[in-house]
Amino acid sequence: PDSTAVGAPDQYGCSIENRFYPEGAQVPSNPHKPCELCYCIRNMTTCVMQECTLHIDGCQPIYNKGVCCPVRYDCDHEKEEFPQLEDEMTTTVRPTPGFILTTTMTPSISTDCVHNGEAYADGAMIITDKPCEHCYCMRGDIVCAVQECGTPLENEGKNCTAMAPEPGMCCPDTYICDGGMDQVTTLRPAADDQTAEEAVATTKAPATSDESAPSEEDD
């Protein structure tokens, strides 16, 4: 007869709560122990424990009452969706009683960055020793934008040489243009209604003695 059928008391089997279970049949288990599977073996009830919980650091299994296997996992990663390749998506196989659930997990994806031993969150600015580099943590990678300072008066054909910028500054605030040290161009902050070119102030050395001042015309 079928192993799940109720047999006669004169056969090998188990009698539980006035009900007879034949040899090898599954019998009711403790409702407070949903992972137990119990059987009638040699006129005795024998139970085995199911194992279907993944042991993953940082992930907490969530159970429904009366159900052995977790219905989901709460993992303490950033609440953000990441694209997954089809062959990397999580797959599970239902285990036979007593065997651990097998799984193929997606490789861990971190959005944090580490620079000089310090951790930076996604989107955080990363200070480097190069003032012209503006670096940020982006999806786990350090991405830098290089600031270009340009050369003042270049459009006017003037040849200007930059003086060394102040420590910690990217762009120089002083250039030597055309005539050497007798002509120095100094940049000052532009007002809201000025362009960078309009904000250039030019200073020259005082006129020498052989240069006469312009005379005023007589009325």
Secondary structure as the mmCIF struct_conf table of DSSP 4:
data_model
#
loop_
_struct_conf.conf_type_id
_struct_conf.id
_struct_conf.beg_label_comp_id
_struct_conf.beg_label_asym_id
_struct_conf.beg_label_seq_id
_struct_conf.end_label_comp_id
_struct_conf.end_label_asym_id
_struct_conf.end_label_seq_id
TURN_TY1_P TURN_TY1_P1 SER A 3 THR A 4
BEND BEND1 ALA A 5 ALA A 5
TURN_TY1_P TURN_TY1_P2 PRO A 9 ASP A 10
BEND BEND2 GLN A 11 TYR A 12
STRN STRN1 GLY A 13 ILE A 16
TURN_TY1_P TURN_TY1_P3 GLU A 17 ASN A 18
STRN STRN2 ARG A 19 PRO A 22
TURN_TY1_P TURN_TY1_P4 GLU A 23 GLY A 24
STRN STRN3 GLN A 26 VAL A 27
TURN_TY1_P TURN_TY1_P5 PRO A 31 HIS A 32
TURN_TY1_P TURN_TY1_P6 PRO A 34 CYS A 35
STRN STRN4 GLU A 36 ILE A 41
TURN_TY1_P TURN_TY1_P7 ARG A 42 ASN A 43
STRN STRN5 MET A 44 MET A 49
TURN_TY1_P TURN_TY1_P8 ASP A 57 GLY A 58
STRN STRN6 CYS A 59 ILE A 62
TURN_TY1_P TURN_TY1_P9 LYS A 65 GLY A 66
BEND BEND3 CYS A 68 CYS A 69
BEND BEND4 VAL A 71 VAL A 71
STRN STRN7 ARG A 72 CYS A 75
BEND BEND5 HIS A 77 HIS A 77
BEND BEND6 LYS A 79 LYS A 79
HELX_RH_3T_P HELX_RH_3T_P1 GLU A 86 GLU A 88
BEND BEND7 MET A 89 MET A 89
STRN STRN8 THR A 91 VAL A 93
HELX_LH_PP_P HELX_LH_PP_P1 ARG A 94 THR A 96
TURN_TY1_P TURN_TY1_P10 PRO A 97 GLY A 98
BEND BEND8 PHE A 99 PHE A 99
HELX_LH_PP_P HELX_LH_PP_P2 ILE A 100 LEU A 101
STRN STRN9 THR A 102 THR A 104
HELX_LH_PP_P HELX_LH_PP_P3 MET A 105 SER A 108
STRN STRN10 CYS A 113 HIS A 115
TURN_TY1_P TURN_TY1_P11 ASN A 116 GLY A 117
STRN STRN11 GLU A 118 TYR A 120
TURN_TY1_P TURN_TY1_P12 ASP A 122 GLY A 123
STRN STRN12 MET A 125 ILE A 126
BEND BEND9 ASP A 129 ASP A 129
TURN_TY1_P TURN_TY1_P13 PRO A 131 CYS A 132
STRN STRN13 GLU A 133 MET A 138
TURN_TY1_P TURN_TY1_P14 ARG A 139 GLY A 140
STRN STRN14 ASP A 141 VAL A 146
HELX_LH_PP_P HELX_LH_PP_P4 GLN A 147 GLU A 148
TURN_TY1_P TURN_TY1_P15 PRO A 152 LEU A 153
HELX_RH_3T_P HELX_RH_3T_P2 GLU A 154 GLU A 156
TURN_TY1_P TURN_TY1_P16 GLY A 157 GLY A 157
STRN STRN15 CYS A 160 ALA A 162
HELX_LH_PP_P HELX_LH_PP_P5 MET A 163 GLU A 166
TURN_TY1_P TURN_TY1_P17 PRO A 167 GLY A 168
BEND BEND10 CYS A 170 CYS A 171
BEND BEND11 ASP A 173 ASP A 173
STRN STRN16 THR A 174 CYS A 177
BEND BEND12 ASP A 178 GLY A 179
HELX_RH_3T_P HELX_RH_3T_P3 GLY A 180 ASP A 182
STRN STRN17 GLN A 183 LEU A 187
HELX_LH_PP_P HELX_LH_PP_P6 PRO A 189 ALA A 191
TURN_TY1_P TURN_TY1_P18 ASP A 192 ASP A 193
TURN_TY1_P TURN_TY1_P19 ALA A 196 ALA A 196
HELX_RH_3T_P HELX_RH_3T_P4 GLU A 197 ALA A 199
STRN STRN18 VAL A 200 LYS A 204
HELX_LH_PP_P HELX_LH_PP_P7 ALA A 205 THR A 208
TURN_TY1_P TURN_TY1_P20 SER A 209 ASP A 210
BEND BEND13 GLU A 211 GLU A 211
HELX_LH_PP_P HELX_LH_PP_P8 SER A 212 ASP A 218
#
